[in-house]
């Protein structure tokens, strides 16, 4: 216990120290939200990866899908690396950086409002982002606190509150730069931690070959026939639902404000090329390792609550017998993964609410004369006021998600499915197509917002007849034909406006 406490105190001290170190760079809006658009490839790649993978993956998804699909769950991690990281950086990185800088966009709702010349889109996107980031944040809290409770024996409620306070402090102090620097430190802990934990768990089962042999003879749910589960098969016992999880968790990142925002802040195009490689390797090790580890969950006795398996307890039950030093490493691993994601979520939500709802400045395209310009002194005061409001909203957002986390309505995986389904279902298609296709219309963006949020909410209200995971995947993929069809049928945007926006790629 002394080892656990000392390592955790040291971890917290470093996080807060980085927040104090970065506070001078967080005095302006660009500094607080985007790190001055000068964050290098290593910090950006690690910020992307650590925001991607949190306790939701390590505790919730790895446990639930490892139990359902066995070793084939590793495909989820591979999909996260190749689609969610490598392909996302290839297709979105450069174009997002250039266009958002060209039209002076700081947030995803701001992008929609300026790119499609409709400030109503900016407001709607801001509300969608704020509302649906909350269940995801609650899922992260739940995952981190479940494991923290296992490692320290501290009640779940206290763990949630401690995490919330610490995250709020360093984000409020240092903004995005503090978050990115801490993400780098936390990412290194995650890389070493996942490798050490996998090695220890496999060693406890007699090695890799022996663990696979034990898994191979397990029967499917409800079957007494040994080896009928297919938990060591290439595509597992349920390949179609496995594909739905791969789509949700891999493609979903392309439409999440807290993920896409990382491309806004990177320094230049050469940094994007290096960041692509770093981010992909990071995802392959962390995500691939998490799901590979979860694939052995059936070798441990599950916790039964109310006659059902408590999926969120599967990974903690795998780790509880490890040596103290490894449990301390696991706690730091999950702390690192979760606090980085929480920091990204609260910063995204507060900046969106401040810049796109409370201080919704009239935007002008590059080259246009801005009406009602104000002098530098007044501008600096407004900038400082915006940063203060963002810091207040960080507290507000954390308190709301904390209240949900203290009484979570469902499993972690379902919380994330609802959040990602609505956000990426609404944002992914119009954002990506808006970077590439001049023909996307304002009406098609509104249609996709209605499609993504409507499908997710209606499915939830009628009792989830479609699994939230699969519903989220359908919402994301379905957004592309929605945008394409409505764009063909609705009035086109002004050609001069489009030419001005797309000049950034020449």
Beta strands, then each sheet from edge to edge (+ up, - down):
strand 1: 304-305
strand 2: 308-309
sheet 1: 1+ 2-
end
